[in-house]
Amino acid sequence: MSKITVLGGGGWAIALAMVLNDNGHNVTIWSAVNREVEALKTHRENKISLPGVIIPETVEITNDLKSAVNGAEIIVMAVASSFVRSTSKLLKDLIPNGQIIVDVAKGIEDDTFNTMTEIIEDELPNCDAVALSGPSHAEEVGRKIPTAVVVGATTKETAVKVQDAFSNHYFRVYVSPDRKSIELGGALKNVIALAAGISDGLGFGDNTKALLITRGMKEISLLGTAMGGHTRTFNGLSGIGDLIVTCDSKHSRNRRAGVLIGQGYSLEEAVKEVNMVVEGAVSAKAALNLSKKYHVDMPLTEAVNDVLFNGKKPLDAVNELMNRDNTSEHVDLLWK
Ligand SMILES: NC(=O)c1ccc[n+]([C@@H]2O[C@H](COP(=O)([O-])OP(=O)(O)OC[C@H]3O[C@@H](n4cnc5c(N)ncnc54)[C@H](O)[C@@H]3O)[C@@H](O)[C@H]2O)c1
């Protein structure tokens, strides 16, 4: 069994560390946040993000990055997306060429439009960056509830190595060569999750939720394919799968922030109340800029941006969306 190091001490880092520990690996958890390391060492539990999941003594917990990554066959990047670049920089002189780094953070950098593995490769050009994504709440993986994700890598060999490391009876891992679409799906669904939350906050129902999921998926897929991705991946676990789970789950912080915004909170007030990073807000700006760059019409993404950043009232945004010109569901499907 291998040494595998998980960077980050939040809910997802711990849930994945438990999967890897259950698979018999020699697991180390590292965090840059000293008080988090101390709390994890004292309680063997992240009482805030993943209460009830006890980290066994076989898992090492440290704030010493050099010793944490020394000899690790796989490094798992499980910090919040806003810290992926700074954490990658810290690894610069500590890892060998070809180091496998599995990113599980979801987001798009707003100034570069980089996905998380692209940020990692930018900082660490000789590493082997992999994306692991899909419908997978830490709260449920921590309870060993059957879950499936997909791993995207540049070679099949690496993808299968990561698949073998993570797979078990409650965590099923598929592989794919389409890393870019996997990451775009994971990041862009957070924008639509904000819209789904806003819809719930406004008191709308299942019809509106289904509308948002299907038309939101259409926007993600149109942008993703314009950027070189594959429709089939957007129709898979990391696309529609993750979108469904995020738009309808009590665990989704993006959806919860959206609910508050639908109820009249500003973005700042909602983020403060949720008390966690709302990654969809960063991805919303990036998605809008990407839609302009690739000339893709993304009305839902535009409306979310207007509500989050331009002071538009959620109900006004809904009225504008519903009163757009009539059109076909799929403009590329032609009449006989
Ligand atoms: N929670 C989930 O169910 C889940 C599931 C799939 C993917 N993800 C993704 O995984 C990533 C981590 O999510 P999360 O829920 O575990 O926690 P999170 O997004 O709240 O991340 C917090 C973690 O980031 C790390 N961090 C904070 N400040 C830092 C700093 N200055 N430098 C380096 N690291 C710092 C800390 O370890 C902290 O626990 C996110 O991108 C999220 O979208 C989460």
The ligand as an SDF file (V2000), in Angstrom:
LIG
                    3D

 44 48  0  0  0  0  0  0  0  0999 V2000
  -17.2680   19.3720    1.1280 N   0  0  0  0  0  0  0  0  0  0  0  0
  -17.6360   18.5940    0.1350 C   0  0  0  0  0  0  0  0  0  0  0  0
  -18.5570   17.8110    0.2440 O   0  0  0  0  0  0  0  0  0  0  0  0
  -16.9000   18.6340   -1.1670 C   0  0  0  0  0  0  0  0  0  0  0  0
  -17.1460   17.6490   -2.1240 C   0  0  0  0  0  0  0  0  0  0  0  0
  -16.4760   17.6980   -3.3350 C   0  0  0  0  0  0  0  0  0  0  0  0
  -15.5700   18.7140   -3.5750 C   0  0  0  0  0  0  0  0  0  0  0  0
  -15.3560   19.6580   -2.6320 N   0  0  0  0  0  0  0  0  0  0  0  0
  -14.3770   20.7050   -2.9240 C   0  0  0  0  0  0  0  0  0  0  0  0
  -13.2270   20.4350   -2.1400 O   0  0  0  0  0  0  0  0  0  0  0  0
  -12.6120   21.6630   -1.7280 C   0  0  0  0  0  0  0  0  0  0  0  0
  -12.4720   21.6630   -0.2200 C   0  0  0  0  0  0  0  0  0  0  0  0
  -13.7630   21.6870    0.3380 O   0  0  0  0  0  0  0  0  0  0  0  0
  -14.0650   21.4780    1.8950 P   0  0  0  0  0  0  0  0  0  0  0  0
  -15.5290   21.4070    2.0230 O   0  0  0  0  0  0  0  0  0  0  0  0
  -13.2480   20.3790    2.4580 O   0  0  0  0  0  0  0  0  0  0  0  0
  -13.5550   22.7450    2.6570 O   0  0  0  0  0  0  0  0  0  0  0  0
  -13.4490   24.2650    2.3360 P   0  0  0  0  0  0  0  0  0  0  0  0
  -13.7660   24.6410    0.9500 O   0  0  0  0  0  0  0  0  0  0  0  0
  -14.1860   24.9240    3.4110 O   0  0  0  0  0  0  0  0  0  0  0  0
  -11.8880   24.3490    2.4770 O   0  0  0  0  0  0  0  0  0  0  0  0
  -11.3780   24.7070    3.6700 C   0  0  0  0  0  0  0  0  0  0  0  0
   -9.9760   24.1510    3.7940 C   0  0  0  0  0  0  0  0  0  0  0  0
   -9.0470   24.9250    3.0290 O   0  0  0  0  0  0  0  0  0  0  0  0
   -7.8350   24.9410    3.7710 C   0  0  0  0  0  0  0  0  0  0  0  0
   -7.3280   26.3040    3.9060 N   0  0  0  0  0  0  0  0  0  0  0  0
   -7.9110   27.3650    4.5000 C   0  0  0  0  0  0  0  0  0  0  0  0
   -7.0830   28.4190    4.4850 N   0  0  0  0  0  0  0  0  0  0  0  0
   -5.9530   28.0200    3.8420 C   0  0  0  0  0  0  0  0  0  0  0  0
   -4.7350   28.6520    3.4980 C   0  0  0  0  0  0  0  0  0  0  0  0
   -4.5040   29.9250    3.7980 N   0  0  0  0  0  0  0  0  0  0  0  0
   -3.8170   27.9330    2.8190 N   0  0  0  0  0  0  0  0  0  0  0  0
   -4.0410   26.6450    2.5020 C   0  0  0  0  0  0  0  0  0  0  0  0
   -5.1640   25.9830    2.8420 N   0  0  0  0  0  0  0  0  0  0  0  0
   -6.1000   26.6820    3.4800 C   0  0  0  0  0  0  0  0  0  0  0  0
   -8.1230   24.4370    5.1660 C   0  0  0  0  0  0  0  0  0  0  0  0
   -7.5400   23.1680    5.3320 O   0  0  0  0  0  0  0  0  0  0  0  0
   -9.6080   24.3390    5.2370 C   0  0  0  0  0  0  0  0  0  0  0  0
  -10.0870   23.2610    6.0000 O   0  0  0  0  0  0  0  0  0  0  0  0
  -13.5220   22.7670   -2.2650 C   0  0  0  0  0  0  0  0  0  0  0  0
  -12.9900   23.2440   -3.4650 O   0  0  0  0  0  0  0  0  0  0  0  0
  -14.8430   22.0870   -2.5340 C   0  0  0  0  0  0  0  0  0  0  0  0
  -15.5680   22.6540   -3.6070 O   0  0  0  0  0  0  0  0  0  0  0  0
  -15.9780   19.6410   -1.4280 C   0  0  0  0  0  0  0  0  0  0  0  0
  1  2  1  0
  2  3  2  0
  2  4  1  0
  4  5  1  0
  4 44  2  0
  5  6  2  0
  6  7  1  0
  7  8  2  0
  8  9  1  0
  8 44  1  0
  9 10  1  0
  9 42  1  0
 10 11  1  0
 11 12  1  0
 11 40  1  0
 12 13  1  0
 13 14  1  0
 14 15  2  0
 14 16  1  0
 14 17  1  0
 17 18  1  0
 18 19  2  0
 18 20  1  0
 18 21  1  0
 21 22  1  0
 22 23  1  0
 23 24  1  0
 23 38  1  0
 24 25  1  0
 25 26  1  0
 25 36  1  0
 26 27  1  0
 26 35  1  0
 27 28  2  0
 28 29  1  0
 29 30  1  0
 29 35  2  0
 30 31  1  0
 30 32  2  0
 32 33  1  0
 33 34  2  0
 34 35  1  0
 36 37  1  0
 36 38  1  0
 38 39  1  0
 40 41  1  0
 40 42  1  0
 42 43  1  0
M  CHG  2   8   1  16  -1
M  END
$$$$
